[in-house]
Amino acid sequence: MMMEHLRRQAAAEGVDFAPRSPASLLANTHRALAASAWAQAEEPGRFEAFHSAVFGANFTENRNIGDPVVLRAIAAGAGLDAARLDAALAAGAGESALCEAAAEARRRNIAAVPAFVFGGSSVIVGAQPAAVLVQAAEQAAHRG
C-alpha cells in the first residue's frame, strides 16, 4: 500500500515510478549517497545532473544504484569522471557527510526519508505533494 501511495503522489508531480519488487527494495544505497555527497562537494556544477540521474535510475528505471558498475555508468552519463569517483569512494569520500546527516536526523528524531526541514525546526516526513512543501517553506520564511 505504501508503494502504491508513493506511486500516486509521484505521478501527480510528473514522476513515473517503476513497479517495485521485493528484490528492488533491497538495494544498498549507501555508495550512491556517498557518491552524491562527493559530487556535491567536488563537482557542484555536475551534482544536479548526477543526483537526478541517480534518482531516476533508482525509482523510474528500477536499477540497483548500489552496484558499482551501475553507479559508474550513471556518473559517466552525468559528466563525472567515474574512475576519479571510484578512487574517492575507495578513500572514504562522502562518509563524513553521511555521518553528519545521520547524526542530524537523530537529533531531530527523523527516522524515515524523505524528510524536509524548514526554518531549522519544522520537519515534514514522507512523500508529500509539492503544495505541502511550498506551504511549509512559505511559513518558515514568514517566521524567518
Contacts in CASP RR format, 6 or more apart in sequence:
PFRMAT RR
TARGET T0000
AUTHOR 0000-0000-0000
METHOD contacts of the structure
MODEL  1
MMMEHLRRQAAAEGVDFAPRSPASLLANTHRALAASAWAQAEEPGRFEAF
HSAVFGANFTENRNIGDPVVLRAIAAGAGLDAARLDAALAAGAGESALCE
AAAEARRRNIAAVPAFVFGGSSVIVGAQPAAVLVQAAEQAAHRG
3 17 0 8 1.000
3 20 0 8 1.000
5 127 0 8 1.000
6 17 0 8 1.000
6 127 0 8 1.000
7 17 0 8 1.000
9 127 0 8 1.000
9 128 0 8 1.000
9 129 0 8 1.000
10 16 0 8 1.000
10 17 0 8 1.000
10 59 0 8 1.000
10 127 0 8 1.000
11 17 0 8 1.000
12 129 0 8 1.000
13 129 0 8 1.000
13 130 0 8 1.000
15 59 0 8 1.000
15 60 0 8 1.000
16 60 0 8 1.000
17 59 0 8 1.000
17 60 0 8 1.000
18 24 0 8 1.000
18 59 0 8 1.000
18 60 0 8 1.000
18 61 0 8 1.000
18 62 0 8 1.000
19 62 0 8 1.000
20 62 0 8 1.000
21 62 0 8 1.000
24 62 0 8 1.000
24 64 0 8 1.000
27 58 0 8 1.000
27 64 0 8 1.000
27 65 0 8 1.000
27 66 0 8 1.000
27 67 0 8 1.000
28 66 0 8 1.000
29 58 0 8 1.000
29 65 0 8 1.000
29 66 0 8 1.000
30 66 0 8 1.000
30 98 0 8 1.000
31 65 0 8 1.000
31 66 0 8 1.000
31 68 0 8 1.000
31 71 0 8 1.000
31 89 0 8 1.000
32 54 0 8 1.000
32 58 0 8 1.000
32 65 0 8 1.000
32 66 0 8 1.000
32 71 0 8 1.000
33 98 0 8 1.000
34 89 0 8 1.000
34 92 0 8 1.000
34 93 0 8 1.000
34 94 0 8 1.000
34 95 0 8 1.000
34 97 0 8 1.000
34 98 0 8 1.000
35 50 0 8 1.000
35 54 0 8 1.000
35 71 0 8 1.000
35 75 0 8 1.000
35 85 0 8 1.000
35 89 0 8 1.000
35 94 0 8 1.000
36 47 0 8 1.000
36 50 0 8 1.000
36 51 0 8 1.000
36 54 0 8 1.000
37 93 0 8 1.000
37 94 0 8 1.000
37 97 0 8 1.000
37 98 0 8 1.000
38 85 0 8 1.000
38 88 0 8 1.000
38 89 0 8 1.000
38 93 0 8 1.000
38 94 0 8 1.000
39 46 0 8 1.000
39 47 0 8 1.000
39 50 0 8 1.000
39 51 0 8 1.000
39 75 0 8 1.000
39 78 0 8 1.000
39 80 0 8 1.000
39 85 0 8 1.000
40 47 0 8 1.000
40 51 0 8 1.000
40 97 0 8 1.000
41 94 0 8 1.000
41 97 0 8 1.000
42 88 0 8 1.000
42 93 0 8 1.000
43 50 0 8 1.000
43 80 0 8 1.000
46 78 0 8 1.000
46 79 0 8 1.000
46 80 0 8 1.000
49 77 0 8 1.000
49 78 0 8 1.000
49 79 0 8 1.000
50 74 0 8 1.000
50 75 0 8 1.000
50 78 0 8 1.000
50 79 0 8 1.000
50 80 0 8 1.000
53 74 0 8 1.000
53 77 0 8 1.000
53 78 0 8 1.000
54 65 0 8 1.000
54 71 0 8 1.000
54 74 0 8 1.000
57 63 0 8 1.000
57 65 0 8 1.000
57 70 0 8 1.000
57 74 0 8 1.000
58 65 0 8 1.000
63 70 0 8 1.000
64 70 0 8 1.000
65 71 0 8 1.000
65 74 0 8 1.000
68 86 0 8 1.000
71 85 0 8 1.000
72 82 0 8 1.000
72 85 0 8 1.000
72 86 0 8 1.000
73 82 0 8 1.000
75 81 0 8 1.000
75 82 0 8 1.000
75 85 0 8 1.000
76 82 0 8 1.000
88 94 0 8 1.000
105 111 0 8 1.000
105 115 0 8 1.000
108 115 0 8 1.000
108 117 0 8 1.000
108 123 0 8 1.000
110 123 0 8 1.000
110 125 0 8 1.000
112 125 0 8 1.000
112 126 0 8 1.000
113 125 0 8 1.000
113 126 0 8 1.000
114 125 0 8 1.000
114 126 0 8 1.000
114 127 0 8 1.000
115 123 0 8 1.000
115 124 0 8 1.000
115 125 0 8 1.000
115 126 0 8 1.000
116 123 0 8 1.000
116 124 0 8 1.000
116 125 0 8 1.000
116 128 0 8 1.000
116 133 0 8 1.000
116 136 0 8 1.000
117 123 0 8 1.000
118 124 0 8 1.000
118 136 0 8 1.000
118 137 0 8 1.000
118 139 0 8 1.000
118 140 0 8 1.000
119 140 0 8 1.000
119 143 0 8 1.000
119 144 0 8 1.000
120 140 0 8 1.000
122 136 0 8 1.000
122 139 0 8 1.000
122 140 0 8 1.000
124 132 0 8 1.000
124 133 0 8 1.000
124 136 0 8 1.000
END
